[in-house]
Structure formats: structure tokens, C-alpha cells
């Protein structure tokens, strides 16, 4: 009997251990325990603003909507900030198109080019009065809309309108952990405190303001509607437009609730206010509305929507949504802690990493690929560039948050027919993914963009990252149609030359946009990317138990070799002066992406790649580059075993590698923020920490000199 009881106890013990093991298998490391005090890492990188700085505006948002504030916590001084980081209010649903009064046809933007012995049509910028106007129309329509300017109307005791310089004792903080902006300032010695938050599921701003200025009748809340410019940029400050008539009227005005309805050419939407306490809402003038509170502590919500208004919100509920949503984000996925590092650059790198996570989460996690300036203001008419989606999104799976990239991938299914039509129009198979596009997948005419091809393999990259995150048959089934259509185009685009190898181009512009489209062929990075993507698509066929297409295999194995001259990879085979022509030493050094963005391929010689890196590092015109070029260079350095150079690349003293107080990557006056730079930084740092498939060394991208004791958890290896 004793023996039986002992055996029974032992069995129960084994069963208990087994169950615990199951739990451990199912749990991620950060679910089991967290070695890093995440909140401490985030908190020490809260953003502090102590003076009016037009490049230091702060944003709240939810990934599909963003609201950017000045030092008052609202958008009080839009004209002052318009040439800094503008005070935008944008959503992924907010698109308008001017009427096509001249009946322009998209076909008017097409031009035939001789390619592979036949005529191939591209949508390009053209000369001629009508043709150029048709191009301009389809480039600028639809355009993303600045939905409204929500600010304070402030006056002095004598009734004069307050200017920015009248504010004193400015203290503003963005709590990155909660997504809450607290703004404090004084006007004529009277303090004002404002809290600003954003709902994480709906496009709703919550605001709480506390000041004696309210009962002094010196502070009101205003809503103004700027007119869309329809231009390359839209700073949200066009207050008059004689040629536009967009009626804006109060459609509801109750005790604690009001709705303003705005009708545009192709977009109609509403702005809804809910408030707590006594207040009056009225129309002051055309496109100008006022909410006038009656007591010194006042809170309200403001919703922008093209659907039904939520009448149940208040400041407290929006604040809770913000806190819960951001806390969930920061507790998920990866975290990197640089506090044990002694290199003097480490704190700044941590700051850039933390704030870049905040910015990319709130600006770039909607259902549509982002534009390069996120949801703050328009660049390129507000349109997404699909070659940039790599930089916007690849870092999310590497930081253990694949679902944030996954949110935008169904869009490719929605525009799939148009991508297939583009390929068919040009005489190719499969689907050719657009470059400059819009929410509906239409092409934006561009003499450069129409000939870019490096966005084409991106979808296979995204699908592969999704499979690495969830290696199931369901993932394969979900993405296979688009993966295979992508590969079909790639195989048909490659041209069999007289030597029995396949060329890319002529009729191609590389990622380095410096080469003539009809003379350029076999760019190095694109050749390697073609090989990797087609090989990966073949692996998808095998995973599904399907027969791999011989055409894909033939092209992948017989692509023209990476062009070499004097033991360096050329930018393209057609540019034998890649390193002597000054023009070819500017823009993206995309040749480094061959073994930076991409893993090693059968086409690559690491020694030649190492020579190429050293050459580019030495002679490149780094002042004429873009924000993602520095992380790309760091990634190449890491793979080549040059961690010191990886760090140096991230901190290269070049204007386009500037990170402002608010964390934005600054480029130039017309591009004061650049989200691909932030995304690129996160991609590089994840790779430098967690490594890539063939690495076993801890922190392979950081120097092993005792100064970079980088701690991290939750990151994933790069392919």
C-alpha cells in the first residue's frame, strides 16, 4: 500500500512538472518574467520642452490618427509652427479629391518606352499643356486632408490677441509610457495647465484645462477648418481659398454636446464635442467655431469621424484608453536598456530608440501603408510610397510586435486587382506593386517612381516575417496568393539575355535614384533582392506541398551576377563610373543593402562586399543622403563584423541623421520629419542586438570593448 501511494505521488509530481513545462513553452520570456524595468527605461526618456520650439511639437495618436500640439497642449499657433513640425490633425480615412472638371483620363499620363523589344507603358510626368495638367491632377488627387485645427483663443486682460512670445514659464512633458501630454505655461502671471490624450481605438482627443483665465473670459477653445492645398505639402494653414466652397455647419448643439458637419468635394465628415460642466458652443464665422467654458477647470473630448459620433466619451474615458493602450504596447514585444553602457553615446541612442517606438506606433500602424511624414502633415500629397513600407514596418516583427505590421497587409489584398492590372498593362505576369499610390491602390504618375522595382519583393519579405512569427499553414494560406503573384511578376520582368542569364532592365531605376531609366540595368541590390525573394517564394511552394514553378527557379539561379569592378560591387552593371562620377556618390548607397537589408545570398562574395563597404564609407557624399541610409549602413557594418562602424553610422554627424527633441528624424526644410528614418533606426538596433539567422554572438552589432553592455529582451533575429 505504501509502495502504491509513493508511486501515485511520484506520478502526480511528474504530471505537475509536465504541466509547468507546457506553460513555460507557451509563455514568451517577457510573460514569464521581465529582467528589465521597462517603465524605468521609458520614463527616463520622457520628452521635456521648456521653450517654444517650432521643431519640438508633440503628438498623440493611435496609429491611424494623429494630433500634433504646440506648447499649449493644443494647436493654438499653427502659423508659427507651420515651417517647423506643423500642427496637424490627420487620419487614414481623411482623403479628398477635387472635381475632375476637365475630364482628364489616366491614360493621358501614359507613355510608351521600348523595353525588351516591345512597347511598355508607364505613368510619367509629361510636357504639353493638357498632358502636364492631367499628370498634376492624378498626382494630387486624392490628397490627404488636414481635418481641423483645435486650439485655444487666448486674449490678454486688455483684449489683445495673445502672441506666442506672451507665454512664460513654459513646462511641457510627454509621458511616453501613457501617451499623455501635460502642458504648463503662464499668461500675464496666471498659470494654465492642460492635459492632452488620444483614444486608442477611435479618433478622439481628450483635453482637460485648468486656469483662472477661463472665468476671466481670456481663454476659449476654437475649431478652425483649413482648406486643403492639393499641393505636394499641406501644413494645415491655408485659411482662405476662393475657389473652394466647403460648407461647415453646426448639426447638433445640446447642453453638453455639439456636432459640426463639413462637406468637401468627395469627403464628408463630422467633428463632435462632448464636455463636462457649463459651456457654450457657437459658430463664430465661416470655418470657425468656439467652445466657451464657464468654470476654471474644464474638460472635453473632440472626435473626428466620417461615421457616427460617439456621444458617450469624456476626458476620463479617453485618458484611460490612452494609458491602457500604451501600457499594453510597452509591456509587449521588445525592450532595450542602455543604462549599463559607458559609451557616451549610449543615452542618446536609447532616447532615439524609445521615442522612435512611440512615434512609429502612433503614426504608422493603421490599415494603409503610411506616408513618409506619417499623420502629421502631407508630403507627396499625403500618398504612401510602397518602397518605404519596408522601413515603416519591418521593425515591428523584429521588436516582437508582428501584429502592428500585419494590420496594413490586408491593404495589399484590397488593391490586388489594380496591381495585377498594372502588370497586365505592361505585358508582365502576376502583380506589379505600385510605388506612389493612394488608399485605393491607384498609381501616382512619376517619371522616377514608375520605374522603381525594389518595392516589388517587399511583400514577400512581409509574408516571410509573418511566417517566422507564426509558422502555421494558416499563415501560408493567408499570404500565398499575393506572394506567388509577386514572384510571377519578378520572374517575367527578368529578361533573358544572349549570354543565357537574366537582366533587370533597362527600364529600371534602382533604389539609388540617380541613374537614367532606359540605360540602366542590373543594379546590385535589386539583383540580390530578386534572388532572395524568388528563392523564398519557392520555399513557400515547398512548405505548401505545391510544385515549384520552373520559371521562378530558372530565373533565381541564372540572374546576371552582381556587377564587380576592381573588387568592388558597382551600383549597377551599366554604371562603370559608380565610384568616380560625383552624381553617383549621392542619394542612397543602396549597394550596402545587398548585405545589410538582405541576408547572404548565393550571389554574394563577402570579401568583395567588405571592400565595397570600405569604399562607400570613405568616398560617399554623406551630406546628400536620407535618414534611412545611416541605419542601412549600420546593418551592413554589423553583418560584415564591423560593430564600431555600425555605431559610427548611427551617429554620423549629418543633417539628415538629426533626431529632434521630439524624436523626429529631420531631413530638410520641406521634410522636417521623416518616419522611414525612425523605422530604420529601430530595424538596425534590433538587428545589432538580436542578430540575424546565422549569428550566435550576443549583441553582434555592438563593439565588444566593455562599453556597450546592452541589455534587451523580446527581440527577434533578422533573416
Buried (B, 14 or more C-beta within 10 A) or exposed (E): EEEEEEEEEEEEEEEEEEEEEEEEEEEEEBEEEEEBEBBEBBBEBBBEBEEBBBBBBBBBBBBBBBBBBBBBBBBBBBEBBBBBBBBBBBBBBBBBBBEEEEEBEBEBBBBEBEBBEEEBBBBBBBEEEEBBBBBBBBBBBBBBBBBBBBBBBBBEEEEEEBEBEBBEEBBBBBBBBBBBBBBBBBBBEBBBBBBBBBBBEBBBBBBBBBBEBBEBEBBBBBBBBBBBBBEBBBBBBBBEBEEEEBEBEEEBBEEBBBBBBBEBBEBEBBBBBBBBBEBEBEBEEEBBBBBBBEEBEBBBBBBBBBEEBBBEBBBBBBBBBBBEBBBEBBBBBBBBBBBEBEBEBBBBBBBBBBBBBBBBBBBBBBBBBBBBBBBBBBBBBBBBBBBBBBBBBBBBBBBBBBBBBBBBBEBBEEBBEBBBBBBEBBBBBBBBBBBBBBBEBBBBBBBEBBBBBBBBBBBBBBBBBBBBBEEEEEBBEBBBEBBBBBBBBBBBBBBEEEEEBBBBBBBBBBBBBBBEBBEBBBBBBBBBBBBBBBBBBBEBBEBEEEEBBEBBBBBBBBBBEBBBEEEBBBBBBBBEEBBEEEEBBBBBBBBBBBBBBBBBBEBBBEEBBBBBBBBBBEEBBBEBBBBBBBBBBBBBBBBBEBBEBBBBBBBBEBEBBBBBBBBBBBBEEEBBBBBBBBBBBBBBBBBBBBBBEEBEEEBBBBBEEEBBBBBBBBBBBBB
